[in-house]
Amino acid sequence: MAGVGSIVGGAFGLLRERPVSVLIWAATYCVGSVLISFAIVFAMFGAILPDPQTMTQPGSFLGTGLGLMLLLYLVLLFLLVVLMNAVFRAMLRPEEGGFAFMRVGMDEFRMFGLVLLVFIGLFVAVLVGELLLILLVTIINFVIGQGPITAVLTFLLFLGFLGTVIWAEVRLSLIFPLSFYRRRMSLDGAWALTKGHFWTLFFSYLLVGLIFVIAGGLLVWTMMGSYFTAMFQAAGDPAQIEAAGQAFAAQQFAMSMGTRILYWVIGAIFAAAWFALGPGLLASATRELVVDEDEAAIFAAESDGSVVD
């Protein structure tokens, strides 16, 4: 029976059972993302280490540079798809093997197309939902007028919209690992598989999400704590805000190579945890729910006499 403990435990089990693969995924992502980032900076400013003053000139990378930058972002997305599929393969189809379970084949191209379709679909759906929310709030303001009742209704509508988005995302969250497992895009399958398991999945995601929020917050603070402090002390003064931004930019450009390497190593560790506890969590949930689904189907078949021991 799928539960929060078994789903989260399966994701953490990936760190224990496949530590070498997890490290290879993290290293591949870090090296690939750094190279692509350098290429993006070159496409934007014509140099890998541009002059800070040129970075404030808008429009300097339009034209062919913009097209190249978009292509590089797609390459980075495809790299993430390859690594995400490697995690799915390690947990859902481990018999296929391979170097850290990484491959470039039909599974990856299918998943790449699915990721683009889902992102576009979610963007359109959320945009339409936001427009409807704005329309409803406008109608309420027109009919009732501004006041405490309007404020309460607006807040309730916002909570309802947010809750609907979270509910839909959780119900569709297994579309990627399930499509990989079944070797076909499976939107309806993901919806059916998560039926009756919303709260189990929600609390699993919430638990792992809190871990990343806390760890990510500490990491960001070590890198940008002085900048945040300066922004707080600026108290909205435009001159001090600009000075804080310039000081932070100068600090980044003056950073020693040793410090940069340290941050890269920390980023690699963070990436390793993300691959295990991000796609790994989705794969673990899929594995648990597919087992439950298969067992339920066998029980139903035995009950109606279509399957006999």
Secondary structure by P-SEA (a helix, b strand, c coil): cccaaaaaaaaaaaaaacaaaaaaaaaaaaaaaaaaaaaaaaaaccccccccccccccccccaaaaaaaaaaaaaaaaaaaaaaaaaaaacccccccccccccccaaaaaaaaaaaaaaaaaaaaaaaaaaaaaaaaaaaaaaccccaaaaaaaaaaaaaaaaaaaaaaaaacaaaaaaaaaccccaaaaaaaacccaaaaaaaaaaaaaaaaaaaaaaaaaacaaaaaaaaaacccaaaaaaaaaaaaaaaaaccaaaaaaaaaaaaaaaaaaaaaaaaaaaaaaaaaaaaaaaaaaaaaaaaccccc
